Amino acid sequence: MESEERRERREEKRASIWLWIGVGVLIILLMLWLTIADFWGDTDVAAMINLL
C-alpha cells in the first residue's frame, strides 16, 4: 500500500510537469506570433486600431 503523503507528492509533481509544459508551449506561441508580426511589419497594434 502506498501512503497518502507519497501519492499527494506524486500528483503535485505530475501537475508541476504539465504546468511547465504549458508555459513552454505558450512561450513558443508568443515567439512565433511576434516573429510573424515582425515579418509582416505589423508590430504597431495601436496604429492598426486607429485604422479600423
N, C-alpha and C positions, 0 to 999 in steps of 0.2 A: 504494500500500500504506500502511496505517495502522500507525504504530508501536505497539508493545505498551504502552508507557507511556501513550500518549494513550487507548488503549482501556480500560486499567485506570482511568484518571481518570474516563472517561465512565461506566463501570459503578459506580464509587463514588458519583458524582453522582446516578445513577438510583436507587441504593439509598437515598441520603440523602433524596431527594424522597419515596419511598414511606414511609420512616420518619416523616417529618413529617406526611404524610397520615394515617398510622395513629395518631400521637399526637393529632392534631386530632380524629379520629373518637372516640377513647377519652375525650377531654375533653368532647366534646359529649354522649356517652352518660352520663358521670358527672353532668353538669349536669342532664340530663333525669331521671335516676334520683333525684337529690336533690330536684328540683322536684316530682316525683310523690310522693315520700315526704313532703315537707312539706305538700303539698296534702291527702294522706290523713291527716296528723297522725301518721304512723308514723316518727318520727325517732329514737326511743329503741330501738335494737336490743337492748340488754341487757334491757330490760323485756319485750320480745317473747320472748326466750329463756326467761325465767322463767315465762312463761305456758304454755309447752309442757311 
